[in-house]
Amino acid sequence: MTTLPPPKVKQFPDDSPEKKVYNIVESFKENLPRMNDRNRLAFSLFKYLKGEGDEPLIAIKTNKLKLIGISEDQLAKKFEEELKKIK
């Protein structure tokens, strides 16, 4: 029995909307300490940006995130402002 190396991960280009959304969420890592929470939220916000998902406040509430030092409403407002810059 052999152990194979993990598959390689292809990164998004720096100018892609996906990378921009993930970078926005990553900039709030002191308020969102769990990496899985940040990844889930970034995916939800990217779907919102494409017109398929819920607005940021609903995405924050439905993802059941662990927040530190910021309320759901404040975080949603900050994400809405940042997402407007991408559109």
N, C-alpha and C positions, 0 to 999 in steps of 0.2 A: 504494500500500500504506500502511495506517495502523496505528498502534500504539494499542491500546486500554488504558485504565487497568486495573489489577488489580481483581479482584472485591472487594467489601467483605466484611469478616469480621464475622460476628455473634458478639458475645461472650456467654458464659454469664452468667446472673444471679449476683450475688455469693453468694446463699444456696443455689445449686444444688450437689449433690454433685460434679458434674464440676469446677466451679470450685474447690471446697475441696480436691479431690485434686490438681489442677494447682498450687494455691498451696502445698500441702505439699511437693510435689516441687521447686517453684521455690525454696523456702526452703533447699534443700540445694545451691544452685548453686555454692558454693565447693568442694563435694565432687564435683559432677557438672558439669564445665566446659562440656560440649557441649550446646547447646540441643536438638538432635535427640535426644540420649540422654534428656534430661529429658522431652521430649514423648512419646517411645516408652514410657518407664517410667510416666508418668502415665496413659497410655491403658491399659497393662497393669494398673495398680493399680485404675483405675476399673472395669475388667471384673471384677477380683477382688471389689471391693466389691459389684457386682451379682450375684455368685455364678457368674460365667461363666469367670473366669480363674484362673491359678495364684496361689499364695500369694506374698508379697513376696520371699522368698529365692529361689524358683525364677524369678520374673520378673526379678530382678536378674541372676541367672546366665545366663538365656537371652537377655537383651537385649544381653549383651556390652558393658557400660558401661565408660567410662573413669572410674575412681574416683581421687580424690586425698585422702589423709589419713584414710581410713576404710576398714574392711574390709567385705566383702559382708555378713557376719553382723551387724555392728554397724548397718549401714544398714538391713537388713531388720527388725531389732528396733525401730528408731526409727520406721520406716514402720508397723509393726504397731500400735505404741502410738498413733500419730496417727490411723490409720484406725479404731481403736476409738472414738475421740471422735466420729467422723462417724456411725457406725452408730447 
